């Protein structure tokens, strides 16, 4: 070996290598955006550093129809990634026995034939292994009958999956997603021929390998500043670490691609999250709604699936079933004197806060203030000595409210108002003091803070 070869990785320019790799993708494939080109380039380079990563990012390549370039993109990735293991189907046993401490790059083309609606149930084990392999230290354990002991098979390996339509949510959640589209009439690419084009791509691959492998220690210790959090940060950390190591304009481009593609992925939420978002829109400022009211509003939402849910309108049973995993269930709700099954804002609030981004008009939204987001004070009237209802929308007969300006008791989270009082308000007026005994807070939100912990009429005493 020539001693000068030992210094070869240090002489390679990472930014130039990434530029060359990106140019190869541009030459043969039409991708939807510059950010998509940067993401695919960084993902392919990151496959050469798999021993350095804690998370093995998936690359999901989807398209609405055939002939959108998915297979051609997989061809170029195959010739430039680390140790490609390309297949259109693979058994769980074959997969785990193909993985070692320096794993191959799994390339699964025609993934829709494996994880599509007709075949998904038959490949749950494979999906589980692909999901487990996203994080290091999640082995597949089997019983070795010959040795009479358990065998721990590694699952950690980077993978690219290409198919028509969406892949399972659990796979896409662990992936950088690139959505292909058919070439427009004016878009041109160079035809790819393996015999002619592969040698140049192999030379580029080998130079990338030399550069990456000479920096494994630095990449292992890398803790790049991430523009995203949680699972998205896990997915993008290897790509951004490679960009930071390469330098040039790649660190900035990598973070731009991360924010752009992550934002696009968040727009395509699961149907459960879509339902939560639509319910938040339907509720508006209401504190409670009957199931029938909710369903009528859901059916009328533009571009929503609820009016034609598997060939029929969305039903109360569908609504209850989809909300159950979020800890939300229906209960009797009295509105305008009518008690029917319904849902309350307070019971949906936790799911909204956990699974949806803040609304622009919420306390956490941009430019929002407390006075902008507090529930408006609404007036209700009543006659002393008569039990009645304190309505969310005001104007109902009742016997006062549990807040200032009335002498009765009540609960902002219940439709019931107690006897006594006249002309009470449905909510505390702006700047009004909280009437819950022992509370001396005057901002309106303080009243709601108290009410969060006191949701029954009997929990309240008489207003001071």
N, C-alpha and C positions, 0 to 999 in steps of 0.2 A: 504493500500500500504506500502511496506517495504521502509523505508527512504533511504536505500542503493540503491534502484532502481533509485532514482533521479540522482545519480552520474554515472549510467550505461553508458550513451552516452559518458562521458568523459573518461571512462576506455576502450572503444572500440578503436582498432587500425585501422585507415582508410586504410593504405597500406595493412594490412593483409586481410581486408574485400575485397578490390579490387582484391587481389591475389586469394582469394577463388572464387570470382565471375568469374574471367577470367578462372580459372581452370574448372569451370562448363561448360563454353562455349567450352573449349578445349575437355572436356570429351564427349560432345554430337554432336559437329558440326565441320566440316572442313572448315576453312576460308582461304582465299588466302595468308595471310601474318600475321606476328606477329603484325604489325601495325593495321591490321583489328581487331584482337582480342582485342587489347588495346582500339581501338575506340569504339567498341561495348560495352565493359565493362564500359567505362567511360560514354557513352551515357545512358546506363541502370541505372547506379548510379545517374546520373544527373536528371532522371525523378523524383526522390524522393525529389528534391529541387526546383520544379517548381515555388513556390511562390517567390523564390530569383532571378529568371532570368528575363532579359529584352527581350531575344529572345528564342523562343521555337524551338530548333534545330530539324529538321527532320532527320530520319535515313532511307535512301533509300537502299533497298536490291534488287539487280537485278541479273539475270542469263540469259545466252543465251538459255538455254533449261530447260525442267522440270527435276525433280529429282537431283537438285543441292544443296538441303539442305535449301532452303529458309523457308519453313514451319517449319522445325525442329528448325531453329534459332528463328523463331517467337514463337515457343512453349517455349523455354528456357527464352526468354525475357518476355513472358506472366507471367511466374511463379516468376520472379525476379524484375520486374519493379513496379512502383507505380500505383495502382488502374487501371489495364488494362481494356480498352474498346476495345475488339477485334471483328472484323466484316469483312465480305467480301464485304459489300456494306452498305451505310448509306445515308439517305436523309439529305440535308442541315438543315432542321428543327430539325430532331432528333439529329444531331451533336451539334448544338448550345444550345439545351436544356439539353445536357449532360455535359456541361462545367460550372464550377463555379469558385470561387476564388482559390480553391485548385483543379485544373483540373485533370481529368483522363489522362492516356496515351493512345492515339488513336493508335490501331494496325490494319492496313488495309492490309489483305492478299489478294492475287489474284488481286492486283491493276491494272494489265494489262487489266483485264476485265472491269474495270471502266474507265481507262484513255487510253486504246488502241485506235488505229485509228478508229475502227468501232463504239466505244462507247463514245469517248471523247466529241463530240459535245453535247451529252445528259447530261453531267456531268460538264458543265462549272461552274455552281453555286457552286458545291462541291469543284472544284479546286480553285475557288476564295476564298472560306472560309478557305481552308487549307493554301493557300498562306497568307491570312490576319492573320491567327492565329500564324504565325511565329513571329510576333512582338506584344508586349503588347499594349493595347489601340487601337485596330482596331476592334470595335464591328460590329456585324451584326444588322442592324436596320430594324425593321418591324413595321407595324401599328397594334396596338391592337384595334380591332373593338369594343371590350367590354368596355374597358376603354377610348376609343377614344383618344389615345395618342400613341406616338412612344415608342416602347420597344427596349432597347439596350441590345442585347445578346452578351456575351463575346465569343470570338473565340480562345483565347490564350490557347494552349495546345501542348505539345510535341507529336510527331506522328512518327510511323514507318510504312513504306509502302513497301510491297514486291511484285514483279511481274517479269514476263519474258520480257526481252527487256528494253528499256529506258522508263522512265516516262517523263512527260512534262518538258521542260527546266525550267520553272518557279518554279517547285517543286524541281528539282534537284539542282537548284541554292541556295536553302535554306536548303540544306541537307548535311550530311556526307554520302558518297556513298560507299557501300561495294558491290563488284562484286563477286558473288559466282561462283563456278565451280563444276562440278561433281567430286566425289571422284575418285582418281586414284586407280588401283588395290591394291596397297600396303598400302593405307590409311585406318585406322580403327577407328571407333568411337563406343561408347557404345550405344546400343538401348535405346531410351527414352520411358519410360512408366509413364504416369501421376500418376497413383495410387501409384506406387512404388517410383518414383523420386521426385514428387512435394513436399512432406513434408519437405525434407532436403532443397530444394530450397526456400521454404516459410520461414524456419528458418533463412536462410541466408538473404533473403529479409527483414525480420523484423529487423535483426541486422543492416543492411545497413540503413534502415529507421531511426532507433534510432540514429545512428551516424550522419546521414545527418541532421535530424531535430534538433539535438542539436547544429548545427553550421549554421543555416539559416542566422543569423545576419552577421556572417563573410562572408558567401557566397554572401549575398546581396551586401555587400560593396566591394567585391573582384574586383580588376582591374589587372588581370594577364598580364604579358608581353606576347604579342602575336607574333608568328613568321610569321603571315600573316596579311593582311589588308582587309578593306571594308567588303563585305558580308561574306567572308570566316572567318574573325575574329568574326563576329556576331555568325556564326554557331559553332565555336569551343570554344568560351569563356566559356560557362558552363562546358564543358568537362575539359578544362585546369584548371578552378577554382577548380573543384573537385579534380583533380590530385594534385594541389598545396596544398590543404587542407589535403590531405592524406599523402603527404610527401614520404619519401623513394626514390625509383628511378622512381616513377610515374610522377613527373613533367617533367623529361627529356624524358621519354617514350611518354608522351602525346604530347609534342611538335614535337617529331620525327614523330609520327603518323599523326599529323596535316599537316606537310610539305609533307609527303609522299602521303597521300590520296588527299590532295588538288592539288598536282602536277598531280596526275593521272586524277583528274576530269577536270583540265584545258586542258589536252590533248584531251578530248572529247568535243570539242567546238561545238557551234551551226553552222548550215550550212552557215549562214551569215558571221560569223567570219572565217570559213574555206575559204570562197570565198575571203575575204580580204587578208588572208595570202597567198593564191595561186596567187592573183593579184600582191602582192608585189614580189613574186618570178618571175612571168612572166615579170614584168617591169624591173627587174634588175637595170641597170643604165639609162635606157631610160627615157626621159622626157615626151614623148607622144607616144601613140600607137593607131592604128586604131582598131575598134571593131573586124573586121575579124582576124587581127593578134592576138588579145587577145584570141578570142575564139579558134583559131587553137592551140595556146599554152596551153590553159586550157584543151582541149580535150586530149592532149598528156601527161599530168602530170600523173605519176604513182600513182595508188591507189586513184585517185580522182573520184568524182561522175559525173564530167561534160560531159564525153563522152557518158554516159548512164543515162541521167536525165529523170527519169520516162519513160524509154523506147525510148528516142530520145536524140540527142545531145543538149547540152545547147545552147540557141539561144540568139540573141541580145535583144529580149524582156525580156527573163529570167534575163539576166545580168542587164538591166536597172531596172527591178522590184526589184531585190534583193539589188541593191545599193541605191535605193531611200530612204529607212529609214535612211541611213547613211549620207544623204545630198549630195550625189554624182550623177551627171547626165552627160550624154554624150554631146558633142558639136563638131562642125566642127574642124578637126585637119588636117593641111597640113603637109605631110611628103613626101619628095622627089618630091615635086611639085604636089602631089595629095591630094586634100582636101576631106576627108570623115569623117563620124561620128567616134568619138573616145573618149579617156579619157586621162587626163593629170595627171602627178605625183602630181602636186601641189594641185589638187582637191581631191586626195585620201589620201594625207599626213595626214590630220587631223584625218580621220577614222583610219588609220594605227597606229597613235600615241596613240589613245584612246583605241582601242580594241585589239591591238597586243602587245606582249612583244617586247622590243628592239631587233633588230638583233645584232649578235655578232660583225658585222662590222659597227654598227651605233655609233654615238657620245655617246649614253647612254649604249652601249653594253660593255661587259668586254674587257678591253685592247685596246679599240679604242682610237685613237687620231684624232685631227682635220684634219691633213694631210692625215690620212687614209680614212676619210669618205667624204671629199670634192669631188664634181664632177670633173672628170679629164678635163683638158683643151683640147679642140678639135679644130682643125684648119679647116677653110673654106676659100675658095678663091672666088674672084669676080672681076668684071670689073667696073671701076669707071663710075658712071652716069646711071647704069642700076638697076632697081628695081628687087629684087630677093628674095631668101629664105635662111634663116640661119638655117641649119639643125642640129638636135640633134646629128646625127652621123657624121657630117662633110662631106667635100668633095662635097657639093652641090654648084651650082652656086648661087651667091648672090653679094650684093654690100657692103660687109663689115659687121661689127658687132657693137653692142652698147658698146663695151668695148675697152680696150687698144689695141693699134697697128692698129686701123682703124680710119678713119675720118668720118664714117657714123654713123647712129643710128640704134638701134635695141632693142630687148627684149628677154632675155633668156627664157621667158615663152611663147613666140610667135614664130611661124615659119616665121614671116615676118621680112625681113631686109630692111632698107631704102637705097636709092641711096647714092652714094658717098663712098669713101674708097676703099682700095684694100688690099687683104691679111689679113683682120681682123680675129680675133679668135672667135670661137663659144662660148668660156667661157674664163674668165680671166685666164691667166697662173699662175702657182704657184708663190706666192709672188707678183703678179701683183696688181696694184692699181685699185680701183673701179672707173669706168668712169662715174658713175651717178653724175650729177652736185651737188655740195655741199657735197659729201661724200669724206672724206679724209682717210678712212680706207684702209689699205693695205692687211690684210689677205683676202684670197679669199672668206671666208664665209661671210665677211662683204658685199661683192657684192650681195650675195644671200639674205642677210637680206634686203638690199634696194629693190631688185627685188620682194620680197614678197609683197611689198606695191605698186608696180608699174608694172602692168601686161598688159599694152597696149603700143604699139609702141610710141604713141604720148606723153606718160608720160616722155620720155627720151629726153634730149637735146643732142647736139653734144658732142662727146667726147672731153675732154680737150687735 
